[in-house]
Amino acid sequence: MFKFRITYDINNFNIDDCILLNENDILIYGHFHKPLAKKENGIYILNPSSISLPKEGTNSYGIYENDCFTIKTFDNEIVKQIQLD
């Protein structure tokens, strides 16, 4: 089972909250408007980008389904995808 930590602005994210994250936990954040799906130091870090004002690429959104996080465009093209272990 995964533990999710969701925040809008990672600039205001308290680093002490990361202590509560363990290996294979998931941090989802917004505000930067750049698609991101990676695993770093054992923690999944995800940003679906933006449906209206992307700073990189095209408008996109994120879907979490069947232990997989996928970032897609409105044309259903996959921008980034990561399978969670």
Legacy VTK file of the C-alpha trace (Angstrom):
# vtk DataFile Version 3.0
C-alpha trace
ASCII
DATASET POLYDATA
POINTS 85 float
0.000 0.000 0.000
1.279 3.440 -0.937
1.061 6.550 1.198
0.278 9.738 -0.711
1.408 13.251 0.257
-0.243 15.876 -1.937
0.614 19.571 -1.885
0.048 22.441 -4.284
3.212 24.464 -3.896
6.378 22.546 -3.099
8.038 25.889 -2.283
5.835 25.964 0.803
6.337 22.263 1.474
7.897 21.736 4.866
10.962 19.483 4.526
10.087 17.985 7.899
7.049 16.448 6.183
9.439 14.356 4.088
10.462 12.555 7.232
6.972 11.102 7.205
7.566 9.659 3.739
9.027 6.190 3.509
10.426 4.222 0.601
7.784 3.761 -2.124
5.594 6.575 -0.767
4.279 9.149 -3.243
4.668 12.941 -3.263
2.394 14.740 -5.720
2.721 18.487 -6.154
1.628 21.212 -8.528
2.425 24.886 -9.095
5.506 24.360 -11.317
3.396 23.385 -14.351
6.058 20.959 -15.650
5.318 17.245 -16.058
7.351 14.997 -13.781
7.161 11.307 -12.920
10.252 9.833 -11.276
11.496 7.871 -8.308
14.190 9.574 -6.258
15.708 8.270 -3.028
13.016 5.591 -2.977
10.136 8.117 -3.112
7.909 8.682 -6.141
7.728 12.361 -7.107
4.918 13.353 -9.444
3.693 16.577 -11.042
0.898 16.382 -13.647
1.816 19.815 -15.102
-1.153 22.038 -15.972
-4.420 21.780 -17.856
-4.377 25.497 -18.668
-0.907 27.079 -18.396
1.859 24.521 -18.943
5.408 25.861 -18.751
6.793 22.897 -20.646
5.162 20.934 -23.433
1.410 20.954 -23.819
-1.629 20.985 -21.528
-1.732 17.796 -19.485
-3.234 16.025 -16.493
-2.361 13.035 -14.325
-4.125 9.735 -13.770
-3.359 7.182 -11.066
-4.747 3.775 -11.979
-3.647 0.187 -11.286
-0.481 1.311 -9.478
0.584 3.381 -12.482
0.817 7.183 -12.720
0.355 8.550 -16.236
0.529 12.130 -17.480
-1.547 12.620 -20.638
-2.428 15.391 -23.067
-6.024 16.164 -23.988
-5.373 14.164 -27.171
-4.710 11.126 -24.955
-0.982 11.077 -25.748
1.229 9.858 -22.924
3.688 12.544 -21.798
5.268 10.601 -18.927
4.437 7.383 -17.135
5.818 5.486 -14.158
4.787 2.107 -12.825
4.792 2.016 -9.042
6.475 -1.021 -7.515
LINES 1 86
85 0 1 2 3 4 5 6 7 8 9 10 11 12 13 14 15 16 17 18 19 20 21 22 23 24 25 26 27 28 29 30 31 32 33 34 35 36 37 38 39 40 41 42 43 44 45 46 47 48 49 50 51 52 53 54 55 56 57 58 59 60 61 62 63 64 65 66 67 68 69 70 71 72 73 74 75 76 77 78 79 80 81 82 83 84
